[in-house]
Amino acid sequence: MILTGPILQFLGCQGGVWGISLLVVCDAADPQPALRLKVPAELVGGWSGPVPGLAATAWRFDIAVRQTAAAQTVDYRLAGQDHRFQVPARDATPAIAYFSCNGFSDARTRKTTREPNALWDRLDRLHRELDTVGNTRFGPLELLLMGGDQIYSDEVWSVVPELKDWTGLDWHTRSHLPLTDSLRAALQEHFARCYLERWSQPATARLLASVPSVMMWDDHDIIDGWGSHPADLHASPVFQGIFAAARAAFELFQRQMLGAPPPATLPGQPAHHSAYRFGDSALLVLDTRSERQPGWTLTDPDGSTHRMPEQVISPTGWSAVCAWLDQQRAAGDLRHLLVMSSIPVMHPSYAQLEKMLGALPAIEELEDDLRDHWTSPAHQAERLRLVHRLLDAAQAGVRVTILSGDVHVAATAVIEQDRPDLPLPARSLVQLTASGITHPAPPGVARYFLEQACLETQTLEPGITGRMEPLPGTGRRILGCRNFLTLQADPVGGQGRLWANWWAEGEPRPMTQVIQPAR
């Protein structure tokens, strides 16, 4: 019996060959499921392995499709069920959907949400060209970008009895208690079942089987606020056991790692930073969770102490990301660069809201998220490093657009360098935030004060500022409803624009922002 799948993953495009992997999870006693591909698809590899925490086997099939001058539809049959996906034309930028936050942070939110999968249903209808706006069609989609919180593991504290007992211990005991084999097994099962539950929703399952995806995790794929907890708790055997179980599930269900990492993984780093090229566009995917570290106080042999800063990305990770960016600049053939950062690079900071509100309950639920962001004082130096490297790319003629999620609102922002000698696209970065496809927005009072905080211009350093911009046609900088984003490029040989469309719950038409190329 199939437990979940098929799930398509985009592996990259090399030499005009569109690479895809297909994951399916079956009962351990079942034989390999039968896969039949139709021309022009070709099976080029296959792997299998156990699923941690379940009596199940994961099967992965690698597929190659040579691109042609026109888009192609590929039909396939898995275990008696027919599916199809579309491969874009050679040198074209695929039709993309971006979204985040596919779940609920607590049981009450789940119970009070009337149609949990309404946005998935809308996205599925767009993909199948059942929904149009006038004569404009937005499908079929060719790539799903899933920007974090693909699952919400928050219930782990209450549904795993041994972990629930652990939370009742005193701080010292919690920080030092070894991880038991029974707790490790329970954690593995919990994370695996989270994926089975989320991937089994009807519209979700249809889309994952018909549109290849690129996924990157965020904190709820592990636990809320992972990497921002106190250092001794973060380093405790139980916390590290939670992370290990979450990582194994992420690597299987999101990255389909049965053996080596996907080929788009950047070399020379142990995390999951990845990059993809298609035509004159590229996608850089930042892993902002694997290398998280809280601040540490280290004691040297001579007894002196020094504070190690908090970390989002390790020095090794930064080296890999920067080396790839340097390669693209040297090649000189890149027109658009999409950068996936699960946490927004530009967003109102907790310090802004705290200054406005003090400790009012209205922002309590935002506190953990905002202190976890690039805008947190502990992470601003790293954020500035990222901004400078992306501005370097912009000055080299690459239009840089950041895609972010996490915050349960839709928003757009601009980071701009004070360089009047350069055209705007060459001295600025655009950020598009889409969140969440399933998780509802914060309460109205919190959104009101977020909107007020959005009016402030942030100075990242002298000569570089960031500001939240009004969403197209709304006059608002925060859209407080569930949403997702689609991205469509002009045809090959056209003007090179990207058309960004936010689809908001309850709205018949999208909000459209045009991203002009830098050259």
C-alpha positions in Angstrom: 0.0 0.0 0.0 1.2 3.5 -0.9 1.5 5.6 2.3 2.4 8.8 0.5 3.5 9.8 -3.0 4.3 10.2 -5.7 6.1 13.4 -4.8 8.1 15.1 -7.6 11.4 17.0 -6.9 13.2 19.3 -9.3 16.9 18.2 -9.5 18.1 20.9 -11.9 18.7 21.6 -15.6 22.0 20.6 -17.2 22.7 20.8 -20.9 19.0 21.2 -21.8 18.0 18.1 -19.7 15.3 18.7 -17.1 16.1 16.5 -14.0 13.3 15.2 -11.7 13.2 12.7 -8.9 10.0 10.9 -7.8 9.5 9.7 -4.2 6.9 7.2 -3.0 6.6 5.6 0.4 5.1 2.1 0.7 4.6 -0.5 3.4 7.8 -2.3 4.1 6.4 -5.7 3.0 5.3 -4.3 -0.5 7.5 -4.9 -3.6 8.9 -2.0 -5.6 5.9 0.0 -7.1 5.6 -0.2 -10.9 6.5 3.0 -12.7 5.8 3.5 -16.4 7.1 6.7 -18.1 6.0 7.9 -21.5 8.2 9.6 -24.1 10.0 12.0 -23.8 10.8 11.0 -20.1 13.6 8.5 -19.4 14.3 6.6 -16.2 18.0 7.2 -15.3 18.3 5.8 -11.7 16.6 4.4 -8.7 17.2 4.0 -5.0 15.3 2.7 -1.9 15.7 2.7 1.8 13.9 2.4 5.2 11.8 5.2 6.6 13.0 6.1 10.1 10.1 5.5 12.6 7.9 3.5 10.3 7.7 0.0 8.9 7.9 1.4 5.5 10.2 1.7 2.5 10.9 4.8 0.5 11.5 4.4 -3.3 13.1 7.1 -5.4 13.2 7.2 -9.2 15.3 9.7 -11.2 13.9 10.9 -14.4 15.4 13.0 -17.3 13.5 14.9 -20.0 15.4 16.6 -22.8 13.9 20.0 -23.4 12.7 21.2 -26.7 11.7 24.6 -28.2 8.2 24.2 -26.8 6.9 23.1 -23.4 6.2 19.3 -23.1 3.6 17.3 -21.1 5.0 14.1 -19.6 2.6 11.3 -18.6 3.5 8.6 -16.2 1.8 5.8 -14.4 2.7 4.7 -10.8 1.1 1.7 -9.1 -1.9 1.8 -11.5 -2.5 5.6 -11.1 -2.0 8.1 -14.0 -0.3 11.4 -13.5 1.3 14.1 -15.6 3.7 17.1 -15.3 4.9 19.8 -17.6 8.5 20.6 -18.6 9.2 24.2 -19.7 10.6 25.0 -23.1 14.4 25.1 -23.5 16.0 28.3 -22.0 12.6 29.3 -20.5 12.0 30.3 -16.9 9.4 27.8 -15.5 5.9 28.9 -14.3 6.4 29.0 -10.5 4.3 28.9 -7.4 5.9 30.0 -4.1 4.3 29.4 -0.6 5.1 28.6 3.0 3.6 27.7 6.4 1.6 24.6 5.5 0.1 23.7 8.9 -1.1 25.0 12.3 0.9 26.0 15.3 -1.7 24.8 17.8 -4.8 22.7 18.0 -7.1 25.6 18.6 -6.0 27.3 15.3 -6.6 24.1 13.4 -10.1 23.6 14.9 -11.2 27.2 14.2 -10.0 27.3 10.6 -13.1 26.5 8.4 -11.4 25.3 5.2 -7.8 24.4 6.1 -6.9 23.5 2.5 -8.8 26.3 0.6 -5.6 27.8 -0.8 -4.2 24.4 -1.9 -7.5 23.9 -3.7 -7.2 27.3 -5.4 -3.6 26.6 -6.4 -4.6 23.2 -7.8 -7.3 24.8 -9.9 -4.9 27.4 -11.3 -2.5 24.6 -12.2 -5.2 22.6 -13.9 -6.4 25.8 -15.7 -9.8 25.5 -14.1 -9.5 29.1 -12.7 -8.8 32.0 -15.0 -8.9 35.8 -14.6 -10.5 37.1 -17.8 -8.7 35.3 -20.6 -5.5 34.9 -18.6 -4.5 31.4 -17.5 -1.9 30.9 -14.8 -1.2 27.2 -15.3 0.0 24.6 -15.8 2.7 25.2 -13.2 6.2 23.8 -13.8 7.9 24.4 -10.4 6.7 24.6 -6.8 8.9 26.5 -4.4 8.1 25.5 -0.8 9.7 28.0 1.5 9.5 26.5 4.9 7.2 25.1 7.6 6.1 22.4 5.2 4.9 20.6 8.4 4.2 21.9 11.9 5.7 19.6 14.5 4.5 21.7 17.5 2.3 19.0 18.9 5.4 16.9 19.6 5.5 18.3 23.2 2.1 16.9 24.0 1.8 13.7 21.8 5.1 12.1 22.7 4.7 11.0 26.4 8.4 10.7 27.2 9.1 14.2 25.9 6.1 15.6 27.8 7.6 14.1 31.0 11.0 15.6 30.1 9.5 19.2 30.0 8.4 18.8 33.6 12.0 18.3 34.9 14.1 21.0 36.3 16.4 23.0 34.0 19.7 21.3 34.9 18.2 17.8 34.5 16.7 18.6 31.2 19.9 20.0 29.9 21.9 16.9 30.8 19.5 14.0 30.6 20.6 11.5 27.9 18.4 10.7 24.9 16.8 7.3 25.3 16.4 4.8 22.5 12.6 4.8 23.1 12.4 8.6 22.8 14.5 8.6 19.7 12.1 6.0 18.1 9.0 8.0 19.2 10.5 11.2 17.7 11.2 9.4 14.4 7.7 8.1 14.2 6.2 11.5 15.1 8.0 13.4 12.3 7.3 10.7 9.7 3.6 10.7 10.5 3.5 14.5 10.3 4.7 14.2 6.7 2.2 11.5 5.9 -0.6 13.6 7.3 0.3 16.8 5.4 1.2 15.1 2.1 -2.1 13.1 2.1 -4.4 16.1 1.8 -6.2 15.7 -1.6 -5.2 18.9 -3.4 -1.7 18.7 -1.8 -1.2 15.2 -3.1 -2.4 16.1 -6.6 0.0 19.0 -6.9 3.0 17.2 -5.4 2.4 14.4 -8.0 2.1 16.8 -10.9 4.5 19.7 -10.3 8.2 19.2 -9.4 9.2 21.0 -6.2 12.1 22.6 -4.4 11.7 22.6 -0.6 13.6 24.2 2.2 12.8 23.8 5.8 12.2 26.3 8.6 11.8 26.1 12.3 8.3 24.4 12.5 9.8 21.5 10.5 11.9 21.0 13.6 10.4 22.8 16.6 9.2 26.4 16.9 12.2 28.8 17.1 14.9 26.2 16.5 18.3 27.8 16.9 17.1 30.6 19.1 16.7 28.7 22.3 19.1 29.1 25.3 22.5 27.6 24.5 22.5 24.9 27.1 19.0 23.7 26.1 20.0 23.8 22.4 23.0 21.6 23.1 21.1 19.2 25.4 20.9 15.5 24.3 17.2 15.7 24.0 17.1 18.8 21.9 19.8 17.5 19.6 17.8 14.2 19.4 14.8 16.2 18.2 16.9 17.9 15.6 18.4 14.6 14.4 14.9 13.1 14.0 13.6 16.2 12.2 16.6 16.4 9.9 16.3 12.7 8.9 12.6 13.2 8.0 13.4 16.5 6.2 16.1 14.9 4.2 13.9 12.0 3.2 10.5 13.7 2.6 11.6 17.1 1.4 15.0 16.5 -0.2 14.5 12.8 -1.2 18.0 11.9 0.0 18.4 8.2 -0.4 22.1 8.3 -0.8 23.9 11.5 -1.9 22.3 14.9 -1.6 20.5 16.3 -4.6 22.9 17.5 -7.4 22.0 21.1 -6.9 23.4 21.1 -3.4 26.3 23.5 -3.2 29.7 21.8 -2.7 31.9 22.2 0.3 29.3 22.6 2.9 27.4 20.2 5.3 24.0 22.0 5.1 21.5 22.1 2.3 22.3 25.4 0.6 21.4 24.8 -3.1 21.3 26.5 -6.5 19.6 25.9 -9.8 19.9 27.4 -13.3 17.2 27.6 -15.9 17.7 29.7 -19.0 18.9 33.2 -18.0 17.4 32.8 -14.5 18.7 31.1 -11.4 17.4 30.1 -8.0 19.5 30.2 -4.8 18.0 28.4 -1.8 19.4 29.3 1.6 19.3 26.8 4.5 18.7 29.0 7.5 18.1 26.2 10.0 20.7 23.5 9.7 23.6 25.6 11.0 21.7 27.7 13.6 23.6 28.3 16.8 22.6 30.4 19.8 25.2 32.6 21.5 27.9 30.6 23.4 30.2 31.7 26.2 33.5 29.8 25.8 36.2 29.4 28.5 39.8 29.3 27.3 42.5 27.1 29.0 43.7 30.2 30.8 40.3 30.8 32.4 39.3 33.8 30.2 35.9 33.7 28.6 34.6 35.2 25.3 31.2 35.3 23.7 30.6 33.5 20.4 27.9 35.3 18.4 24.6 33.7 17.4 24.7 32.2 13.9 22.2 31.6 11.1 24.6 30.3 8.5 28.1 28.9 9.3 31.3 30.3 7.8 31.5 27.2 5.6 28.0 27.8 4.4 28.7 31.4 3.6 31.8 30.4 1.6 29.8 28.0 -0.5 27.0 30.5 -1.2 29.5 33.3 -2.0 31.6 31.1 -4.3 28.4 30.2 -6.3 27.4 33.9 -6.5 31.0 34.8 -7.7 30.7 32.1 -10.4 27.4 33.5 -11.7 28.9 37.1 -11.8 31.9 35.8 -13.7 29.7 34.0 -16.2 27.8 37.2 -17.0 24.8 35.5 -18.5 22.3 35.7 -15.5 19.3 38.0 -15.8 17.1 37.2 -12.8 18.2 35.7 -9.5 15.5 34.4 -7.1 16.7 33.9 -3.6 14.7 31.7 -1.2 15.1 32.8 2.4 12.6 31.2 4.7 12.8 34.2 7.1 12.4 37.7 5.6 15.5 39.7 5.1 13.4 42.9 5.4 10.5 43.0 7.9 9.4 45.0 11.0 11.6 44.0 13.9 10.6 43.0 17.3 12.4 46.0 18.7 10.2 48.3 16.6 7.0 46.7 18.0 8.4 46.6 21.5 9.1 50.3 21.4 5.5 51.0 20.2 3.7 48.5 22.5 5.8 47.5 25.4 4.8 44.0 26.4 1.1 44.0 25.4 -0.4 40.6 24.7 -1.1 41.7 21.1 2.5 40.9 20.1 3.3 38.0 22.3 2.7 35.4 19.5 5.0 37.4 17.2 7.8 37.7 19.7 9.5 34.4 19.0 9.3 34.7 15.3 10.6 38.3 15.2 13.5 37.6 17.5 14.3 34.6 15.3 14.6 36.7 12.1 17.4 38.4 10.2 16.1 41.7 11.7 17.0 40.5 15.2 20.0 42.4 16.6 21.9 39.2 17.0 21.6 38.4 13.3 21.9 41.8 11.7 25.6 41.5 10.9 24.9 38.3 9.0 22.0 39.9 7.2 24.2 42.8 6.1 26.7 40.3 4.7 23.9 38.7 2.6 22.6 42.1 1.5 26.0 43.2 0.3 26.6 40.1 -1.7 23.2 40.3 -3.3 23.8 44.0 -4.1 27.1 43.1 -5.7 25.1 40.8 -8.0 22.6 43.6 -8.8 25.4 46.0 -9.7 26.6 43.3 -12.1 23.3 43.5 -14.0 21.3 40.7 -12.2 17.8 41.5 -11.0 17.7 40.0 -7.5 14.3 39.0 -5.9 14.1 37.5 -2.5 11.3 35.1 -1.8 10.4 34.7 1.9 7.7 33.4 4.2 7.3 32.5 7.9 5.3 35.6 9.0 1.7 34.6 8.1 1.1 37.7 6.0 1.8 38.8 2.4 4.1 41.7 2.0 6.6 43.4 -0.3 9.8 45.3 0.5 12.8 47.0 -1.1 16.4 47.2 0.1 18.2 50.1 -1.6 21.7 51.4 -1.8 22.3 55.1 -1.9 23.9 55.0 -5.4 22.1 57.6 -7.6 24.7 56.9 -10.3 23.1 53.5 -10.8 19.6 52.7 -12.2 17.2 51.4 -9.5 17.3 47.7 -10.5 21.1 47.8 -10.1 21.1 49.3 -6.6 18.1 47.6 -5.0 16.7 44.2 -4.0 13.0 43.3 -4.1 11.5 41.0 -1.5 8.2 39.2 -2.0 6.7 37.5 1.1 3.9 34.9 0.8 2.7 33.2 4.0 0.9 31.1 4.8 -0.9 28.8 2.4 -2.5 27.0 5.4 -1.7 28.9 8.6 -4.0 31.8 9.3 -2.8 35.4 9.8 -2.0 36.9 13.2 -4.9 38.6 15.1 -6.2 41.9 13.8 -4.6 44.0 16.6 -1.2 42.5 15.9 -1.6 43.2 12.2 -2.6 46.8 12.9 0.6 47.5 14.8 2.6 45.6 12.2 1.2 47.9 9.6 2.3 50.9 11.7 5.7 49.5 12.1 6.0 49.0 8.3 5.9 52.8 7.9 9.4 53.1 9.4 12.4 53.0 7.1 15.2 50.8 8.5 18.9 51.8 8.1 20.9 48.6 7.6 24.1 50.7 7.6 24.9 54.2 6.3 24.0 54.2 2.7 21.7 51.2 2.7 18.0 51.3 3.7 15.1 49.0 3.7 11.4 49.8 3.6 8.1 47.9 3.4 6.2 48.9 0.3 2.4 49.0 -0.3 1.1 45.9 -1.9 -0.2 46.5 -5.4 -3.6 48.1 -5.5 -4.2 48.0 -1.7 -2.5 50.9 0.0 -1.5 48.3 2.7 1.9 47.0 3.6 0.6 43.9 5.4 -2.1 41.6 3.9 -3.6 39.7 6.8 -5.0 36.6 5.1 -3.8 33.3 3.8 -2.0 33.6 0.4 0.4 32.2 -2.1 2.5 33.6 -4.9 2.9 32.7 -8.6 5.7 33.9 -10.8 5.5 34.0 -14.6 8.3 35.2 -16.9 7.9 36.9 -20.3 8.5 34.4 -23.1 12.0 33.6 -24.3 13.2 36.6 -26.4 10.7 39.0 -24.7 11.3 41.9 -22.3 12.6 39.7 -19.5 10.1 40.7 -16.9 8.8 38.6 -14.0 5.1 38.9 -13.2 4.5 38.3 -9.5 0.9 37.5 -8.4 -0.3 37.2 -4.8 -3.4 35.1 -4.5 -5.3 36.0 -1.3 -8.0 34.0 0.3 -11.4 35.4 -0.7 -10.1 37.6 -3.5 -11.1 36.7 -7.1 -8.1 38.4 -8.7 -4.5 38.5 -7.8 -2.4 41.5 -6.8 0.3 41.9 -9.5 3.8 43.3 -9.1 6.1 43.5 -12.2 9.8 42.8 -11.6 11.8 44.6 -14.3 15.2 43.2 -15.4 18.3 45.1 -14.5 19.4 45.2 -18.1 
